[in-house]
Amino acid sequence: MDARLRVVIVGAGPAGLYAADALTFDVAKSVQVDLLDRLPTPFGLLRHGVAPDHLKIKSLEKVLQRIIDRPAVRFMGNITVGKDVERSELLDRYDAVIYATGAPVDRRLNIGGENLPGSVSASDFVAWYNAYPECSIDIGPLSASRVAVLGAGNVALDVARMLLISRDKLKSTDVAERALRHLRIHKPDDVYVIGRRSAAQAKFTPKELRELGDLEDVDIIVSPEDLLLSDTDSNTVAQQPQLALNMQVLHDWASTPPKNKAHRLHFRFLLQPERIEGEACVRSLRLQTMDPRDTSLRTGRQIDLDVGAVIRAIGFTGQPFAGIPHDAVSGTIRNVNGRVLSDYDGVDQEFVTGWARRGSTGVIGSNRADATEVAELVLSSAKPIRRDPHQSDLLDLLGKRGVTVVTAERWSLIDLEERKRGTEQGRPRIKLESTREMLDACRVPSRTEAH
Ligand SMILES: Cc1cc2nc3c(=O)[nH]c(=O)nc-3n(C[C@H](O)[C@H](O)[C@H](O)COP(=O)(O)OP(=O)(O)OC[C@H]3O[C@@H](n4cnc5c(N)ncnc54)[C@H](O)[C@@H]3O)c2cc1C
């Protein structure tokens, strides 16, 4: 009998890959990992979230690819758990199941006008410029000359930077072709990054904030009144060097007179979105001013900002899938320290890591510690299940269902095709923008052809 521990990881983003790494790094541990993803490609948000101009972090793909290449790891892309294969079918075949499915859904503002054309979620906008397959957004309103970006975290900074970045700089990245074509022509005059709370409560990291100062032909506008802090905020800033650095960057910008550049990036704080106005599309944004002494209190004063597009970057959440226990408040898979609180009697084979465990906080590196901890938990507690000797291998089951699995070898063909197209234009790669194109690149017949 095969004595290896068989583990399936659902989600081949950074968290899933780091978990696969921790489980297979030491071959003596004798663990076999199947790594599933609903996309034909691995890397999750490293490929489809991280901004194309963040080349250094993007280069992590090379490191993570080495994990996929290990003999003990079997990558299977283009498989959605909950659609192509059920949770119970994984539990029947594997000693442990680790969910690393991220937090893929945008949080909503729940205000009037949110569904108007021109009101776009950050995940849709990011998916559009990062060539997420089959992503379609109405790009027309994004040609607006004035755009509001709601949120005070790094995703809001990414969105603002991508709207204003020099097109020459973008040309040498793997930004989606469709975005490159649009952004070459359209660049807003004014972009407003708007935070609901004070500047001290913003979640920016200093490096990403400071980086905006390098945007060519862009004045950064910050009003000193927007940087007023309550005593509580001032104390917090005094204790947290990251916040102090952010405040320093913002104060530097506030004291720099604008140089009449062609574009402007405005930072506004203490403004809560109340309504997106417009009939056929976004025309303006109504904001409520908040009290700097207690940022949860409204002052009663409203501001109308004349903008033609609103991009919401107020965080991400998970959604229930495949009957896996879900915590609606945190938007995560229900768990205690990475062990899923199973709703099946006697089942203790399920674990969770990454954003699906913690919610949408932390950078790529934060998922490493998390995944290592969960892998240790699996190694110390998972026991070989009593397997039905007639149970088919997952690949056979999927094959019988006509599911076209993208194996590591097939993914390498997609990768090769994207790099080849990129080389022709002096870019690292040109990403394929549809599943059909990807399956063609690895010569997989479509599901209908396969039947
Ligand atoms: C816009 C944006 C920009 C970012 N920029 C940076 C940055 O510059 N630097 C940095 O360090 N961090 C950045 N981050 C954070 C970083 O991307 C996350 O920390 C990290 O991706 C979380 O890893 P994860 O594996 O938990 O989730 P994900 O990366 O989301 O991976 C989850 C994977 O699960 C798959 N999946 C989901 N559901 C299923 C299912 N039912 N069946 C099969 N597969 C499924 C998905 O396809 C996906 O591949 C950014 C995040 C965002 C949103």
The ligand as an ORCA input file, in Angstrom:
! r2SCAN-3c Opt
* xyz 0 1
  C      -4.968     44.246     -6.438
  C      -3.978     43.592     -5.517
  C      -2.643     43.946     -5.578
  C      -1.703     43.354     -4.721
  N      -0.402     43.739     -4.807
  C       0.515     43.173     -3.988
  C       1.896     43.565     -4.082
  O       2.288     44.419     -4.894
  N       2.779     42.951     -3.228
  C       2.374     41.991     -2.314
  O       3.216     41.463     -1.587
  N       1.062     41.625     -2.213
  C       0.123     42.179     -3.017
  N      -1.191     41.814     -2.909
  C      -1.574     40.807     -1.884
  C      -1.360     39.367     -2.387
  O      -1.813     39.253     -3.697
  C      -2.083     38.373     -1.450
  O      -1.432     38.433     -0.188
  C      -2.025     36.933     -1.936
  O      -2.303     36.798     -3.308
  C      -3.034     36.059     -1.169
  O      -2.757     34.732     -1.543
  P      -3.865     33.575     -1.555
  O      -3.182     32.404     -2.139
  O      -4.473     33.458     -0.204
  O      -5.039     34.094     -2.526
  P      -5.053     34.252     -4.122
  O      -3.815     34.846     -4.625
  O      -6.330     34.960     -4.422
  O      -5.161     32.749     -4.662
  C      -6.345     31.995     -4.541
  C      -6.412     30.983     -5.677
  O      -7.516     30.093     -5.466
  C      -8.163     29.828     -6.685
  N      -9.541     29.409     -6.392
  C     -10.508     30.146     -5.781
  N     -11.643     29.432     -5.684
  C     -11.398     28.231     -6.222
  C     -12.194     27.054     -6.420
  N     -13.475     26.974     -6.018
  N     -11.638     25.984     -7.046
  C     -10.342     26.023     -7.464
  N      -9.544     27.120     -7.295
  C     -10.069     28.199     -6.672
  C      -8.066     31.143     -7.430
  O      -8.219     30.991     -8.839
  C      -6.662     31.639     -7.044
  O      -5.691     31.223     -7.972
  C      -2.142     42.384     -3.761
  C      -3.498     42.043     -3.693
  C      -4.408     42.633     -4.555
  C      -5.867     42.239     -4.458
*
